[in-house]
Every structure is written in C-alpha cells, then in structure tokens.
C-alpha cells in the first residue's frame, strides 16, 4: 500500500530562460498537513499548480496517490480539491447554487445530501440561500473549501488560504482544516504566515528562489526558532 500522498522527484519547471523551480524532491505522507513557506516569487504557487496538474514539469516526475501527473491527470483531479487565491465561485449565485453547479460537473450521486454535509462542515448552512456577493471574504473562503471537498477528495491543495482574512476568520478556517485532517485527508498548504502555518503543520518546507532549501517535521520547533531558520534560509 502506498503511504505517500504526493511524491515529487527531481522536478524542474522553466518558463523560457527562467527557472521557476529547480530539482525539487519532496514526499508528503498520507494524512499529513504539509505547509510550504517562502517569500513572494519563490515558486510556491508554481509547485502547487504542478501537483494539481494545472501545469507540467519541464523535467522530473510527480505522483499523486501513486499516479503520474502527466500520464493520467484526469484521474488525479478526481482525487484532489484545489483552493487558490481566487475562490472560483459565482457571486450572482447562492451558496447552495454554487455547490450544485460544481456537484453536477463532478456527476455526484445524492447531491443534495452531500451539499447539506459540506455546508454544515463550513458553518454556512444558515446562509445557503444567500447570494455570495453578500458574503465576507472569510465566508467565501469557507464556501471555497466546501466546494473543494464536495467530491470527497483525499488530498487538498490550499494556496494562501488566509490572505485577506481577519483574525477571527483565520481561526475558523484553521479549525476547518484541522477537522479535515482528522477525517484522514492529506493537506498541502502554501502560506507566508509562519505562525499560522506552524500551528497547523505536521511537516514543513521552505522554498527560496525555486529551490527547496529545508524540509522537516514541526516536532520540537518553536515559532521563534522557525522564524530564525526561515530568515537564515531566505537571505542571500
């Protein structure tokens, strides 16, 4: 049985003459929350897009649940939920209508029941009939998570999910992420928020100028130690 949710081997991504990622090697165990830190422009989103099969590596090999991302991307997409800076929701639809739209795209059975489940998980059941143009940024992000888990994916990819949220909304989102992990999901989270990321992570990595310069367990590392490590690894 494969115990790795994500395997990245010798992976490089180039855009013309620019190397965005260079020789990345990383294994994320099944059921783990892995948090990737790094400054703007480090290549974090590029790596996430490669895992999500939204882009192809220039060299190397990426496997998600044992499946090669280049050989069978459609099968991988059935098994992942992706949340980017943009919520990919429709403002003129209600929360329920948004979920119903995506549920039909996935061809889900018992869709109404599943919508009720994810609305409850996101704490939005009482707002399901409201158009989301009325929602706060935090509420939209919670609905985006509901959308991302609608089809029962085992792996969630989150790109800067806390950006633009106030402290209260960040705490609610952190609680939802922790619950999803308790349900057995693997979570790959990209953030520049060291404190929030450390509080959630089982393992973490630091990406700098397209290279994975550090990767380790969060066990026995304090926030101040992480801050010092991060500064040392991301300073020329």
N, C-alpha and C positions, 0 to 999 in steps of 0.2 A: 504493500500500500504506500502511495506517495504521501510523505509527510510535509512536503513543501508546497505552499500555495503558489509562490512565484519564484522562478529561477531565472536569473539574468547572468549570462556568461559572455565575457569578452565583448561587450556591446558598445559600439560606437555609433554616433549619429552626426552626420555632417550636413551642412547646408551650403552648398557651393564650396568655397575655400574656408568656411568657418566650421570648426569642430565644436559642436554644442555639448556632446558627451564623448568621453574618451575611455575606452576599455573598462566598462563598468562590470563588476562581478558582485552579485548580491543574491542571497537566498532568504526568503521570508517564510517562516514555518506556518503551517496551517493553524488557524485560531489565534494568531498573533496580531497585536496592534503594532505596526511598524511606522515610525514617524521619521520623515526626511526633512532635515533642516538645511538652510542655505540662504545666502543673500539673493537679492534680485539678480536675475541673469545667470544664476549658477547652473541652470539646466533642469531644475526640478519638474517643471511642467512638461518639458520635452520628454523626460523619462516616464512620467505618468501617462502621457499620450502613447508612448511605445507599448507600455503594458496593456493599455486599453485598446490596442490595435487600431488607433486612430492615425498612427504614423508607423513607418517601417524603419528598422535599423539599417545603417549603412554597412555594418559588419556585426557579427556576433549572433547570439541565439537567446531568445526569451521564451520561456514556457510558463503558462498559467494553468494550474491544475494538471500539469504534465503535458499540456497541448502546446505545440509550437505556434506562436502568434502569427507567423507568416503563412503557415500551411493550412490552418483552419481557424481564421479569425471569427467567422460566424458562430462557431461552437463556443468560442471563448466569450463572446458578447452575451450569450445566454446566461453565463455564469458570473458576470460582473455587474456591479452598479457603479456608475461614474457620476461624480458631482464636481463641477468646475466652478470658476468664478461666476459664470452665468448659470442661473437656475434652470434654464431650458423649460420654463413654464410659460403659459399664455395668460397674460393679465386680464383679458376680457372673458376668461372662463372662470368658473368657480373652482374651489379646491377639488371637489368631487369630479367635476367635468374634466379637469386636467388629468387626474388619475385614471379615469375611464378611458380617455383618449390613448394614454400610453398602455393601459391594460389590453385594449383591443389590438394595438400594434404587436404586443407580445403573444396575442392569442390565448390569453389566460382563461382557464375554466373557473367557474364560481367567482366571477369578477367582483360582484357587489360585496360578497363576503370578504374578499381579500382587501377591497378598498376600506371597508369598515375597520379591518385589523390594522392597516398601516396608518390610517387617520388617528386611531386610538394610540398607537405607538408614538406618533409625532405630537400628540396632545392637541390635535386640531379637529376633533370630532364635532365640537360645538360651532366650528366656523366652516364646515364643509360646504354650506350653501352660499357662502360669500365669494364674490369675485375677488381674485387675489390682488387686483390693483389696490385694494384697501389694506392689504397685509403689510406689516412691517418687514424690514429686511430679515429679521430673525425668524419670523413666521414663514417667509418664503423659503428660507434655508431649511427649515424643518419639513416643509412640504416637498422640497427637492430630495431630502433623504427618504421621505415616504415614496416618492416616485422611484428612487434608485433601488429600493428594496422590494418593490411591488412584485417582481417576478421571482422572488426567493433566491437572489444571487448568494453565493457563498463568499464572494470577495467584493469589498467596497473600496473604491479609489476616490479619495477626497482631496481636492486641490484648494488649499487655503480656505477651508470652510468657515473660519472665524472672522474673516475680513469683513469689516463694516458692521459688526455686531457689538452691541453694548455688553457690559459685564454680565448682566442677568441672562441675556440671550446666549452668550457663550457658555454659561453654566448649564443651561437647559440642553444645548447641543452636545456638550461633553457627556451629560447624563445619558442621552440617547445613544451616543457612540459606545459608551460603556455597556449599555444594555445589549446592543447589537453584538458586541464581542462575547458577552455571556451566553448568547444564543449560538455561539460556535463560528461566527463569521470571522474571516480574516480582513483586517483593515489596513490599508496603506494610505497614510495621511501626510500631505505636504503642508508645511507651515514655516513661518519665520518666528512664531511665538514660542520661545524656548520654554517658558514656564508652563503654558497650557499643553504643549506637546509632551513635555517630560511627565506631567501628571497622568497622561493617558497611555504612554508608550510602554510596551514590553521590551522592544528593541528600538534603536535609533541609528540614523546615519547622518553624516554631514557631507553635503555636496558643495564643491567650490571649483569654479571655473571648469565645469564639466567633468570633474573627477570626484569619485567617492573617496574622500580623504580620511574618513573614520567611520567605523560601524561597530556597535557593541550593544550589550544588554544595559538596560537602565538600572539594574540592581546595584544598590550601594553608590549611586552617584547623586549628589545634591544639585540643587539649582545653581548655586554659586560655582560649583565645580564644572557643571555643564557650560556655564557662561564663559569661564576661563578657557575651557577646552575649545569652545566654538570660536572665541576670539583668536586663539593661537592657530587654529586650523584654517581660518579665513582671512588671515593677514599675510600680505606678501612680504 
